[in-house]
Amino acid sequence: MKRVTLWRLVSAAMTIALLVIVAALAWAVFALWRDTGGIDVDPRALWRQWVPQPTPTIIPSSVTIVRAVQRLSRLETVSYHMEKVITAETGQGPLGFLFGDKLLLIAYGEVIGGVDLGSLGPDDVYWAGDGTVFVRLPEVEVFVATLDNARTRVYDRRTGLVGLNPELESEARREAERLILEAALAEGLKEEGRANAEDFLRAFLEGLGASRVVFTDTLPLVQPTPSAVSE
């Protein structure tokens, strides 16, 4: 007798709980109907409200990545400011007092390097399924190697009686420009320019959704999909 009574109590409790759940659902539907002004509600909308939907994973194509990077165009990643002292002379020797011309040039120059991202093609970028992006960067180029004419000046010049050479200063400036470029390359302009380009592009691509960015000279081999294999 006690077992029958206990079973009836459990059944009654379950029935009451079920009625409470049904009432709660009915109230939720009524509240939604009231808030929408009685407009018909799509059952799928109700389902989306009650059941959490997973966040979709968007995987951009390599072409999309390339176009985004190409918009950066010529990416200047390193700049060197350097100073050189140049001595230029002509007509020296026993008759230097007559035909000689000598000057001392203090030259200030700037060398700018970077990578031309406009030359990056679809074959230079591979977006793997796990979110890793492989990139084959173009070589670092020297975009600008020039003197600062506002600061470059002739510090001293000694000219013979008839020895003035109108081209001497121009030749000295050209030589200074060449030596400043040579010094910048020796200081590691290209290596620093590549490292800075990698840092910039890594942050840029991670902003587009990449989980990891790998810079390499050889991209992974892409296996063709079954639909892409010819019969």
Secondary structure, 3 states (H helix, E strand, C coil): CHHHHHHHHHHHHHHHHHHHHHHHHHHHHHHHHHHCCCCCCCHHHHHHHHCCCCCCCCCCCHHHHHHHHHCCCEEEEEEEEEEEEEEEEECCCCCHHHHCEEEEEEEEEEEEEEEEHHHCCHHHEEECCCCEEEECCCCCEEEEEEECCCCCEEEEEEECCCCCCCCHHHHHHHHHHHHHHHHHHHCCHHHHHHHHHHHHHHHHHHHCCCCEEEECCCCCCCCCCHHHCCC
